[in-house]
Structures are given as C-alpha cells and as structure tokens.
Amino acid sequence: MTVDVTAGATAGQVVITLFWRTPEMPLNAAGHRHVVVSQISRNP
C-alpha cells in the first residue's frame, strides 16, 4: 500500500493505491488495482 500525503499540511489529498490478488489468479497476473483519492481537511 502506498500513501502519499504532505506532512504539515492543514488540508490536502491522500492517494491510496491498493493491490491484491485472489488465489485463482495466475502468478503472472497484475492483480486487482484500486486507487482511492480522499480529500482531507484538518481543523486547528
């Protein structure tokens, strides 16, 4: 899992990329890929 967030930011975007595979998938398969983008805002 990769999380990209700027430290010290009062507001920003968090991008999370998820990879996973099921047992039925061949070993050379790329796997399922889901990208989650979340807008965050932090109150003072």
N, C-alpha and C positions, 0 to 999 in steps of 0.2 A: 504494500500500500504506500502510495506517495501522497504526502500532504504538503502543499505549497502555501505558506502564509508569511506575511511580512511581520516581523517582530516589532512590537511597539506601536503598531498602527491602531488607531481608535476605531477605524472601520475598514473593511476590506473584503476580499473574496477568498474563500477556501476551495481549492480544487482537489478532489479526491478521485484517484483512478483505481478501480478495483479489477483484479484479475482472479479468475478461479476456473477450475476445470472439474468436470464430472468424471467418475470412474469409467464411463462408457466411451469417453473421448479418446482418440488415438494420442500417443505421446507427442507426436509432431504437430498436433493441433494448436492453434494460437490461444484457444480458450475464450471464455466469455469476457468481454471488456465493457465496463460501465464507468462513465465519468459523471461524477456528482459535483455540481458547482453550487456553492452556498454563499449567500451574501450575509456578512456578519456586521453587527454594529455593537460597540461596547460603550455602555454608559459610564460617565466619570464617577 
